[in-house]
Amino acid sequence: MKFFLLPVSFLCAALLLGAGCGKTDTPRTAKNGYEPLPPMPAELVQMYMEHTLGMIPNAQIDYDEAKTYLTDDLKAQFTDNSFVPLSYCIQDGPEDVKIVSDEIAPGGSVRVAVDANYDGTWKSLWAFYVVPDGNYGWLIEKIECLNE
């Protein structure tokens, strides 16, 4: 009798471990079994600039995509393409941009400071205020021009 029980228990253990008995199949969107994290505030700002400033490295102008990075209030101001230069307070786009800091601002937003390069000179030009979107992601709430 013991001889018979050993193979049956071994078979049950093998089935439990190998076949995943008791587990339910859940749909996955990533092959590695987890969802990637949404971009952090500084990354979101960088992506926004790459979709709105055509002169910077890695630029790929896509205003519809850029709008997805904005809060509804800010998105409502984005009625045509003139929003881009007006929101940045610029006439001509910079040759490059760099994130210089990101820190918690009063009110719970994250302030992302950005410098821009014009003809080899770096200037502090913008502060982006980024807020949680309620779904573990972030949205740009305000763009502050520092050169005025």
Phi, psi and omega in degrees: 000318179297326178298321180288323181290323181299309179296325180293316178294323177296317179297318178297317179297319179296320178294318180297316182282315186281320185267349179072040180302139179089348179267147175254144178283125176246140180295140179237146178258346180243140181296332183275003173089004177218156177277138175293151177290147174293160180298146176283167185309312181296321178295320179299316178298316179300316179297318179300314180295323179294336179267356182234339181249105188289344185269346185278157177302146179066016179294140174211084187306123177204091184294328178296317177295317180302322180298332181291346181268001186252150171293163180300321180297316180287322178300325180297335178278345184272063185275335175210177185293345178292345177301325186297301179296327179292321181290330179270352183058047182227155171262314180240141181289153178285163177280336180199161176222157174212142175282126181255338176194157169216128185211157178292132179253161175306140180094357176092002177275170174251126179266118180251113180270137184230132172259153179233149181252119174239117178053042176084359180251125178270134179227143173283116187239328188222152168232123176260133177254119187245134183236155176297144180265359180090353180236035180069016177241192185222155175221148177281124182262329185204144173241119182254127177275124182265352184266010180258000000 
